[in-house]
């Protein structure tokens, strides 16, 4: 005769065995999801490289990357790794705007390599802090213009101004407006740190390493690792990953802004926006360096510009 107690124990054991098997199966199914959630909870400091001249193409790539990291909740802080002499005015201004918007939402630090000058410096100034090495060049706060010496060839046009280039007064006014915007942005973003006057900033000088820190153009001498650590601390991160982003590749020529150029004469060789000979147009640049065959005229009030007030 079967013992009722033995039957009860046997039934209970079978039930527990079934429950254990079900639990194991559920655990196996849930485990991948748990790993995914854990990976999704990682926190990052994104390092965005800006290591090329600023052209319409490269600036668009950088702006898109900055928008991406701004909208990525796992990215808690951003370091801009800048090594650029600047480039076109429009591209430089769009990068400045993108960095400023990003810095309103997350800590943004800049690490300057060899150079962050003119448009490259413009992109850096909304950062919370700017790190430079002893050999870094920063500054060159100003605008330069390139313009053909002669007008377009005679031809048939649909309007009286179609074949006319910008007048001299309009040309100088555009340069002056861009300069004022650049200088004003530097004073707004760096004014509390600067030990030089607005007039000195407008002279478009450059500063190296420690001197850049002394003048307030930069905050500290240090490299990218120091900038990453400081940005992470600012974001309150005790544990984080570093994600390196390289959004833009340099053009085939050193600086292809509104023209194809050549290796020896990257800017002035071909002023055409479409790479065709004979089509010339004025351009405004936030660029530090020498442009071959470019005659320089300082845009003072004597040439039609407006002196700083």
HELIX and SHEET records of a PDB file:
HELIX    1   1 UNK A    4  UNK A   40  1                                  37    
HELIX    2   2 UNK A   56  UNK A   71  1                                  16    
HELIX    3   3 UNK A   89  UNK A  103  1                                  15    
HELIX    4   4 UNK A  119  UNK A  124  1                                   6    
HELIX    5   5 UNK A  168  UNK A  190  1                                  23    
HELIX    6   6 UNK A  198  UNK A  202  1                                   5    
HELIX    7   7 UNK A  209  UNK A  215  1                                   7    
HELIX    8   8 UNK A  224  UNK A  234  1                                  11    
HELIX    9   9 UNK A  301  UNK A  303  5                                   3    
SHEET    1   A 6 UNK A 206  UNK A 208  0                                        
SHEET    2   A 6 UNK A 137  UNK A 139 -1                                        
SHEET    3   A 6 UNK A 107  UNK A 117  1                                        
SHEET    4   A 6 UNK A  75  UNK A  84  1                                        
SHEET    5   A 6 UNK A  44  UNK A  50  1                                        
SHEET    6   A 6 UNK A 241  UNK A 245  1                                        
SHEET    1   B 3 UNK A  86  UNK A  88  0                                        
SHEET    2   B 3 UNK A 283  UNK A 287 -1                                        
SHEET    3   B 3 UNK A 144  UNK A 146 -1                                        
SHEET    1   C 5 UNK A 206  UNK A 208  0                                        
SHEET    2   C 5 UNK A 137  UNK A 139 -1                                        
SHEET    3   C 5 UNK A 107  UNK A 117  1                                        
SHEET    4   C 5 UNK A 129  UNK A 132  1                                        
SHEET    5   C 5 UNK A 220  UNK A 221  1                                        
END                                                                             
